């Protein structure tokens, strides 16, 4: 006999909470808010955690295929560490164009992917795009050596088209699988794969480039592993608890009862484009996302070059040093996400305040570290320490603006992520290009100072907008009027 999930109607003072049936009451309201206390199913590891684990692996591989070129391009253009493989004669501007070409495609598919994932489900779109991206990665060495950098730019553009589907699909999935009480932990755990993927790739790429397979092996390994993980997802992933074949009735009821703002009929809802376009909180997330992407991708794509040209480390050591900041980011992401869920469950801070606090750690903290880096003596110890601090503190954004899409509109989380992540990748392109223009001499410390100070200023501005105009309140346009009454019923 199935064990019934226990629902306890309880009276509480009006507070900001996704689990409450009326989240829009303010502190001066005379109406008593009725909340539903949902009891978690027994066991520590459920189907929702298996889904999150597979998405975590997807993110690891997505980032492995993004950043493989950041280390690979150092070995491709300087074969002094492994002369058995060809050297490609590319200058700094050419390398900047090659590194940024991924994002030209990445921008294009973001919004369509969010819309398609919401209408038809994200499972096959996510898995299929990763399979294709893996195959393209396997072709990278041949295209680079035989066709030239312009064709490599086109290949990376196609990879960007594929990976433009990843974030919107995962956001759509998380809106169906992550209960509010576990949202920060599950969301951050999945997206921490971006940091672990970066760490593993930066670390392993240097070793692979210096080994018997040379720099081509970087792309063969990352491409093959990505295809394998994508096939696992296609075999075992699911769009929602309702679609999963093996989830227990108890866990399904727990998830669906907790997600009171995520409608089961979200696939049939029309996207409120006008409301989204005129929403102040959405614009706050977008501006913050633009700032984050400028600094993050400038550091990610150029850190190996900085370590090679300024600090003077070869390709093997370069990969290890480049991976340290992202290892710190991975560790802090998990720590911050645990702390965020404790704050939510114990109601220590409102969700809005917590989001702004973590985002400030992520962007203002990173900006401070980059300012110090620009003013430092650029010794190995000081440079690596401050780079690690800047990237590690940036992990606060995972529990800040990145999860905020789910707060604002669970029914359109994929669409929102597609919009902000798509538009914000304009700065993912501009950051490396501007840095390439500034760095006429990659060994000139003063030119690197300009790159660091510019990123710090953009970080500071972006977070200032989020602190002033951001919120975690569910927006009215999340649910059409006809659906809202149904969703508000206990």
N, C-alpha and C positions, 0 to 999 in steps of 0.2 A: 504493500500500500504506500502510495507516495506521501511524503511528508509535506504538509502545506506550509508555504512560507508565511511567516507571521507579520501582519501589518498592524501597527499600533497607532491609532490617532492620538496625537499629543498636542497640547496647547503650549505655544511658545510666544515670546515677544517677537514682534516683526524684526526679522534680520535678513541679510542678504544670503540666500542659499538656493542652490539649484534643486535641492530635494523638497523644497517647500512648494505647496500648490499655489501660492500667491506670492511671487517674488517682488512685485512692484509696489508693495506697501512701504511707505516711508516711516520714519521714526515717530512722526506726529499723528499717524493714522489711529483712529479709534477702533478699527476693525481688528478682531483677534485672528491671528493667522493660524490656520490648521496645517500641520505638517504630517508627513507620513514617515515613520521610522521603519526603514527596511532592514530586516535582519539578514546578514550575509549568510550564504550557504556554508556548510562545514567544509573543511579542507582548505589548505593554503594555496593550492595550485589548480585552477579550474580551466575550462575551455577558453575563457577570455585571456588567460595568461599564455596559453599555447598560441593563440592568434597573435598576441603582442610579440611573442618570441619570434614567430615567423616574419612579422613586419620588421622587427629589429634586425634580422638577418638580411632582409631586402634593403634596408637603409644602409647597412654596412657595405653591401655590394654596390649600391648606387654611388656611394661616396668613394669607394675604391676605384670605380671607373671614372669618377670626376677628377680625383687628385693624382691618379697614376702619372699623368702627364707633367704634373708640377715637379716631381723628382725626375721622371723620365727625360724631360727636356734638357735637364742639366747634363745627363750622360749622353744624350743624342747630339748635343752641340759641343761636348768636350769629352773626348774618349781617352783622356790621359790615364784614367783608372782602369780601362779595359780596351786596349787598342785593337782587339780582335774584331771589333764591330765598327761599322762606318760612322764617320762624323758628319753631321749635317751643318752646313755653313749658314746659320741664321743669326742675324743681329738682334739687338734688344727689342726693336719695334716689331720685327717679324715674330719673335717669341711672344710678345704681348698680344698680337693678333691671333696667333695659334691658341694661346691659353684662353682668350676671351671668346673664341668662336663657338664653344659649347653653349654659351648663354644666349646666342642669337636664336638658336633653336629652342632653348629652354623657355624663353619668353612666349613663344608662339602657342604652345599647347596647354599652357596653364589653365586659362579660363575655360576653353572647350573641354578639357579633361575633367574639371570640377563639375561642369554641367552634365557631361555624359555619365560620370560616376554617380551623380545624384539621381539621374533618370533611369539608368539601366543596371546600376551596381558596379562597384569598383574592382571586383576580383579579377576578371579576365583582362580588363584594361591594364591593370597593374602588372599582372604576370606576363602578358604578351609583350608589353613595352620593355620589360626587363630582359626577356629572351632576345629580342631584336638588338637591344643595346649591348648585350654580351657578345653577340655575333660581330657587331661592328667593331667592338674593342679588339677582338681577335684579328681583325683585318688591319689594325693600325700600323704595325711594323711594315707590312708590304706597301701600303699606301704611302707612308713616309719616305721609304727608300726609293721606290720605283716611280711614284707620281709627283712628289714634291709637296711643299708646305700648303699650297693653295687647295689641293685635293684633300689634304689632312684637315684643313679648316672645314671643308664641306662634310667630311666624315664626322668630325666633332659636332658640327651643326645638327646632323642627323641623330647623333647620340643625345644631344640636348632636346630634340623633339621627343624622343622616347622618355627621357627622364623628367620632362615637364609634366608627365602624368603621375609621377610618384607621390609628391606631397599632397595634391588634391585628393587622390585616391585614399591615401592613408588617413587624411583628416576625415573623410567621409566614413571610413571604417571605424575610426576611434569614436565618432559621434554615436555609433551604434553599439560599441563594445565596452566603452569606458564609463562606469558609473561615476557620478560627481565626487563621491568620497574617495575614489581611487584615481581620479582623472589626472592629477599632477604626476603621480608616480607612473601610471601606465603610459601616459603621453611622453613624459621625459625619458622613460626607459626605452621606448621605441625609437625616439629621435636621438637618443644618446648613441645609437648606432652610427650616426654621422661622425661622431668624434672617434669612436672605436675603429670605424672603417678608415678614417684618416690616419689614426695612429698606426694601425697594422700596415696600411699601404706605404706610408712614409718610411716606416721602419724596414719593411720587407723589400721595398723597391730599391733602396740603396744596396741591399745585399744581393738581390737578383741582378742588378745592373753590373755589379762587380764580379758576378759568378760566371759559370760556363755558358749560360744562356744569354748573357749580355742584356742590354736594355730592351730587346724585343720580348724577353721572357716576362717583363713586367706586365705587358698587355696580354700575353697568352694566359698567364695565371689568373689575372683579375677577370678576364672575359669568360674563361671556362667555369670558374667558381660561381660567377653571377648567373650563368645559364642554369647550372645545377640547382641553385637556391630558388630560382624562379619556377622551375618545374615542381619543386617540393610545394611551393605556395599554391600553384595551380591544382595540385592533387589534394591538398589538405585545408586550404583557406576557405573562408566563407564571408559573404557580404554582411551578415547580421546573425544574431542568436537564433532568430526565427528560421533562417535558412540552413543552420548547421545540423548535420545528421545525427551527431553523437552527443550534443550538449544535454545535460540533465535538465529535467523540467524545473527543478529547484533553482539552478543557476540562471536559467533563462528568465524565470519570473523575477529573480533578484535584479538582474540587469534592466529588464524592461520596466519594472516598477520604479526603479531609481531614476530612469531617464524620462522624467515627466515632461520635459520640454522638447524631446525628440519624438516626433510623430511617426507612427508606423506607416503613415500614408505620405511621407515626405517625397517619395518618388513621383507622386502625381501632383505635387504642389508647383505652382508657377513661381519662378524666381522673381522676387521683388526688386528688379534692377534699379528702379528709380529710388526706392527707399535706401538701398545699399549705397547708391551713388551720392546721396545727400546725407548720409549718416556721419555725424561728427566722430563717434568712436571708431568707425571703420577707417576714416581718414587718418586718425591718430595711429592706428595699427599700420597703415600703409606707409606713412612717413617714417615711423620707427623701423619698419622693415627695410625701407630704402637705405636708411643710415646703417643698419646692421650689415646689410649685404656689401656695402662699399668697403667697410673696414675688414669684415671677415674674409672676403674673397681676395682682397689686396694682400692680406697677410698670408693666406693659404697658398696662393699661387706664386708669391714672390719670396716667401721665407727661405726655401731651398737656395734661391739665387743669392739672397743676403748672406746666408751662412757660408756659401761657397766663395763669394766675391769679397766680402768684408771680413768675415771671421777666418777664412782660409781653410775650410775643412773639405776633404775629398768626398766622393759620392757615398762611400760606405758610412762614414761618420756623419755626413750630412743628413741622411735619412733618419738616423737615430736621434740626432739633435732636433730635427724638424718635428719628430713625433712627440717629443716631451710635452710641449704645450697642449696638445690635443689629448694626451693621456690625463693631464691635470683637468682638462675640461670635462672629460668623461667621468672622472671620479666626483667632481663637484656637481655635475648634473644629477647624478644619483643621490647625492647628499641633499642638494637643494630640493629635489622632488619629494623626498621623504619628509623634509621639514615643512614643505608647502602643504602636504596632506594632513600633517599634524595640526598645522595652523587652521586649516579648513574644518577638520573634525571637531576641534576644541573651541572653535570660533574665537580664536585669539585676536585675529584681525578680520576685517571684511575681505572678501575675495578681491575686490578692486584694489584695496590698499596693499594686499599681499602681492598682487601682480605688479604693481608699480614699484614696490620695494625690491623684488627680485630683478626686475628689468633695469632698475637703477644700478644694482650691483653689476649687472651684465654689461651695461654700456658706459655709465659714468666711471665705474671701476676700471674697465678696459681703457677708457680715454686717459685716465690718470697714469696708468702704467705706460701707455705709449708716449705721453709727454715726458715721463722720466727716461724712457728709452732714447728719445731724441736728444735729451740733455746729458746722457751718460757718456762714459768714455769708450763705449763699444768694445770693451774687453769681452772675452768669451763668457766669463762668469756673469757679468752684469747684463749682457745682451740676452743670454739664454734665460736668466732669471726673470727679467722684465717681459720678454716675449711669452714665457710660460704664464706669468701673472695675467697679462693682457688677454690671452686666449682662454685661460682657465676661468677667469671671472666672467667672461662672456657667456658662460653656461647659464647664467641667471636668466637670459632671454628665453630659454626653453620653457620656464615656468612663468615668464612675463608675457610679452606680446604674442609669442608663437602659439601658446595654448589659448590665447584670448579669442581666437576665431570660434572655438567651441563654446566659450562663455556667451558671446554675443548672439549667435544663431546656430544652435546645434543642427537644425534642419537644413541649413545651407553652409555647413562648415567647409565642405569641399569647394564650393563655389567661392567662398570668401578667401580661402587659402589660394585658390587659383588666381584670383584677382590680385591680392597683395604680393604673392610670391612671383607672379608673372611680371607685374609692373616693376617690382623692386629689383628684378634682375637686370634692369637697365643699368643700375649702379654696379652690378656684378661684372658687367661688360666694361663700364667706364673706369672703374677702379684700376684694374690691371693696365688698361690702355693709357690712362693718365700717368700711372707710375712708370710705364715704359717710356713715355715722353719726357718725364722729369729725369729719369735715370739715363742720361747720356753717357755717363761713366759709372758702371755698376760698382766700382771700387771706391767711389767718392762718398764719404760718410755724410757730408753736408747735404747731398742730394737725397740720401735716405732719410735724413731728418725731416725734410719737407714732406716726404711720403707719410712718415709717422704722425707729424703734427696735423696734416690734413685729415687723416683718418680719425684722429682724436677729436678734432673739432666737429666732424660730422656725427660721430658717436654722441657727443654731448648734446648737440642740437636735436637729434632724433629722440633721445630719451626725454628731453625737456618737453617736447610736444606730447609724448605719451603720458607723462606725469600730470600735465595740465588738463588734457582733454580725454584721456583714456578712461574706460570703465569696464567692469566685468558683469554688469547687469544684462540680462537677456533682453534683446530688443523687441519691440512690439511687432515688427514685421517678420519675426521668426516664424510665427504661426498665423495663417489667415483667420479671420473672425469666425468662420464656420467651424474651424478645427479647434480653436482655442478653448471653446466651451467643453468640447469632448475631452481635451487633454487636462482640463482643470478638475475633472470629476475624480473623486478618490477611488 
